Amino acid sequence: FPSHDKAMTFARVWLSVGTYVITDTITMPEKSWMGGTGMLNTCIKAANTFSSATIIENETKDGTQECFELCNFYLDCNGKGSTAGVYLGALYMGTRISNVLVTNGAAANIMITNYSGKGVGPLLLDNVWSTLAGTHGIYLKDVTGGGTFGGITMINPVTENMDAGSGAGSEHCGILIDGSTAGSIENINIINHHVEGSNNYIIGLKLVNTPWYRDWETAEYRDWE
């Protein structure tokens, strides 16, 4: 994808039925759309020689990028992507992933994170499937000193067959929500999460350093008692 000015219209890439083998990261700029004909018909696959840390990611990670969409395809990470298959960093608003299956990542299949002083959200994941993740299916990571992290909505997420974790406290999760000690993750909405798996030390949903609710009168974060 070329870079696009905010004032320009959306760049659209439509992938027909078939398998598309890639050798480097697909970088999604501002106002871009990439879609296929369905998660069983259009496949993007990392090549055996693929060596980048992410397979699909957003271009600008300074909290200003908005409005890109991935839909209707199947991403085969092929054991690649040492950070994540799909990596969303410090995205602003108007971004959606819908009807996408991500499988066989070396680490997390999907990772959403903020950056130092740069926030992330709102974002929508609608009917997103994760299978055979090397670590976590969907990983929400709040970095220390990161900007506001919130407004993430997942509708009908499916996470299946994560690799086994290494032990108690080091489980691999269908969805992992990992907040900093400041507890800046908030307003995460998960609707109808389906999880399956038979490996040892896996968890469907895990919250780490993440408060259950915020007291809006005092602006303090509190654990449920």
C-alpha positions, 0 to 999 in steps of 0.5 A: 500500500502507498501512503495516503493523505487523510483527506484522500478517499479509501484505498481498496484492495480486493482479493479474489478466491485463491492463496496469496503467499507473502514474503514481508509484512503487509502495512495498512495505511490511513483509510485503507481496506483489504478484503477477500471473498470469505474466510474459506475462499481467500487465504493470505499465507506467510512464506516459508522464508518470512522473517518479519515480526508481524504479518499484517500491521498498521502503518502509523503508531502515534495515536493518529491513524484511523479508519482501516478495515480487514475483512473476509479472508483467512490469514495463515501465519505458517508458524511466522510472526514472532510478535503477532500475526495481526498487530494493531498499535496505537490506532485511533478510531474507525478500524474494524476486523470482520469475518477474518480467521487467523491461524498458526502464529508463532506468538499471538495471532492478534495483538492490540497495544498502545504506545508510550503516551499514545492511546488505542481505540475504539476498535471493532473485532466482529466474527474474528477467529483465532486457531493454533496460536503459538501463545494467545489468540487475542492479546490486549497489551497495555504498555507502561506509560501508554496512552488511553486504552479502551473502546475495544469491542469483540462480537462473537470472537472464537479462540481455539487450540492455543499451544500449551502454556509453560505452567501456572501463571504462564498460561496461554489464553484465548483472550488475554487482557494485560493492563499496566499497574496504572490500570489504564485498560477500560471499556472492553466489551466481549460478546459471546466468546467461544473458546476450545482447547485441550492443551495444558495450561490454557485459559479462555479469558485472563485479566492481568493487572486489570481492574474490574471496574472504575469508580467514576465518582472518585476516578479510582480503579478498584477490584471487585470484592 
